[in-house]
Amino acid sequence: MAMAQELVAQLDELFEIDAQARKQGLSQEDRQLLRLEKSQPLLEQIKSQIQAARTSRLPKSVLAKACNYTLALWSRLTRFLEHPELELSNNLAENSMRPAALGRRYEQLGIRQSLRTSKPKKFASLLRGSRVNAGEVWRAPGSDTRYGIDLVPPKIGLPSDGG
C-alpha cells in the first residue's frame, strides 16, 4: 500500500510540473526543457519502482500483471516528453466529447422520449439501437416479435437460424 501511495504522490508531482508550466505561460520549447529537467528523472524513479515491484511478486499476481502492462506501454506513457504540445491528461478532450456521447447514448436508450412512453416501447428502442449496431438480429424459435423486433441481439454468440 505504501508503494501505491508513493507512486500516486509522484504522479501528482508530474501534474504539478505541467501546471507550473501553464501558470508561467511557457512556450512549447521551454515546456519541453522543464519536462526534461524535472519530469524525466521523476519518470525514471517511477519506472524503477514499477520494475522492482514486478520482480518482488509472483509473475501471475495481479500486481505483476499491472506492472507488466504499464512497462509494455511505457514508451506511450512517456511520449509527452518528446512532444511538448501533448498534455499529461486527456480530461479536456474527454470532457469536450461527453455531451455528444451522452446525447447519442440517451437516444439509443430511448431516455429522451416522453415519460408517458410505455416500457415495451423503450425496450424496443434499446433493441432497435442494438439491431442497427449489430446487424442481423438472431431469431429464436418462438421469440417475441410483438414490437417488430426480436429480443435477443446476435452479439451474444447464439447460433443462427437454419445454419
C-alpha positions in Angstrom: 0.0 0.0 0.0 2.9 2.4 0.8 4.3 1.8 -2.7 1.0 2.8 -4.3 0.7 5.9 -2.2 4.3 6.9 -3.2 3.5 6.3 -6.9 0.4 8.4 -6.7 2.4 11.2 -5.0 5.0 11.1 -7.7 2.3 11.3 -10.4 0.9 14.3 -8.6 4.3 15.8 -8.9 4.3 15.2 -12.7 1.0 17.0 -13.0 2.3 19.8 -10.8 5.2 20.3 -13.1 2.9 20.7 -16.1 0.6 23.0 -14.0 3.6 25.2 -13.2 4.4 25.4 -17.0 0.9 26.5 -17.8 0.8 29.0 -14.9 4.1 30.6 -16.1 2.8 30.6 -19.7 5.9 28.8 -21.0 6.4 28.3 -24.7 6.5 24.7 -26.0 10.3 24.7 -26.2 10.6 25.9 -22.6 7.9 23.5 -21.5 9.8 20.6 -23.1 13.0 21.8 -21.3 11.2 21.9 -18.0 9.8 18.4 -18.6 13.2 17.0 -19.5 14.7 18.7 -16.4 12.1 17.8 -13.8 9.7 15.1 -15.2 12.2 12.8 -16.8 14.1 12.0 -13.6 10.8 11.5 -11.8 9.7 9.1 -14.5 12.9 7.1 -14.2 12.2 6.8 -10.5 8.7 5.6 -11.2 9.8 3.1 -13.8 12.5 1.6 -11.4 9.9 1.3 -8.7 7.5 -0.5 -11.0 10.3 -2.8 -12.1 11.2 -3.6 -8.5 7.5 -4.2 -7.7 7.3 -6.6 -10.6 10.3 -8.6 -9.6 9.2 -8.8 -5.9 5.9 -10.6 -6.8 4.9 -13.8 -8.5 4.6 -13.4 -12.3 0.9 -14.3 -12.3 0.0 -12.0 -9.5 -2.3 -9.0 -10.1 0.4 -6.6 -9.2 3.0 -8.2 -11.5 0.4 -8.2 -14.4 -0.3 -4.5 -13.8 3.5 -3.8 -13.7 4.0 -5.7 -17.0 1.1 -3.8 -18.6 2.5 -0.5 -17.5 6.0 -1.3 -18.7 4.8 -2.6 -22.0 3.1 0.8 -22.6 6.0 2.8 -21.2 7.0 4.5 -24.4 3.4 5.6 -24.9 3.1 6.8 -21.4 6.3 8.9 -21.7 5.6 10.3 -25.2 4.8 13.7 -23.7 8.5 14.2 -23.0 9.2 14.2 -26.8 6.2 16.3 -27.7 5.6 19.4 -25.6 2.2 20.0 -27.2 0.8 16.9 -25.6 -0.9 17.1 -22.2 -0.4 14.6 -19.5 -4.1 14.1 -19.1 -6.8 13.7 -21.7 -9.5 15.1 -19.4 -10.0 18.2 -21.6 -10.7 16.0 -24.7 -13.0 13.7 -22.8 -15.0 16.5 -21.2 -15.4 18.2 -24.6 -16.8 14.9 -26.2 -19.0 13.9 -23.2 -22.2 15.9 -24.2 -22.2 14.5 -27.7 -21.6 10.9 -26.5 -24.2 11.1 -23.7 -26.8 12.6 -26.1 -26.2 9.7 -28.5 -26.3 7.2 -25.7 -29.6 8.6 -24.4 -31.1 8.5 -27.8 -30.2 4.8 -28.2 -31.8 4.0 -24.8 -34.9 6.0 -25.6 -34.5 8.1 -22.5 -35.4 11.3 -24.2 -38.8 10.0 -25.1 -41.7 11.4 -23.0 -42.3 9.8 -19.7 -45.8 8.6 -20.9 -44.0 6.2 -23.3 -44.6 2.6 -22.2 -41.8 0.4 -21.0 -42.1 -2.0 -24.0 -41.5 0.9 -26.4 -38.4 2.0 -24.5 -37.2 -1.6 -24.6 -37.9 -1.8 -28.3 -36.0 1.4 -28.8 -33.0 -0.1 -27.0 -33.1 -3.2 -29.0 -33.6 -1.3 -32.3 -30.4 0.5 -31.5 -28.6 -2.7 -30.9 -30.1 -4.1 -34.1 -28.6 -1.1 -36.1 -25.3 -1.6 -34.4 -25.1 -5.3 -34.5 -26.6 -6.1 -37.9 -28.9 -9.0 -38.4 -30.9 -10.0 -35.3 -30.9 -13.6 -34.3 -34.4 -15.2 -34.3 -35.0 -17.7 -31.5 -37.8 -20.2 -32.1 -40.9 -18.7 -30.5 -39.2 -15.4 -30.0 -41.4 -12.4 -29.0 -41.7 -10.1 -32.1 -44.8 -8.1 -31.0 -42.8 -4.9 -31.4 -41.3 -5.8 -34.7 -38.0 -6.9 -33.2 -36.5 -10.0 -31.7 -35.5 -9.9 -28.0 -32.0 -11.4 -28.4 -29.3 -9.5 -30.2 -26.8 -11.6 -32.2 -23.6 -10.4 -30.4 -24.1 -12.8 -27.5 -22.8 -15.7 -29.6 -26.0 -17.7 -30.1 -26.4 -19.9 -33.2 -28.2 -18.5 -36.3 -31.4 -19.9 -37.9 -31.2 -22.8 -40.2 -27.5 -22.9 -40.1 
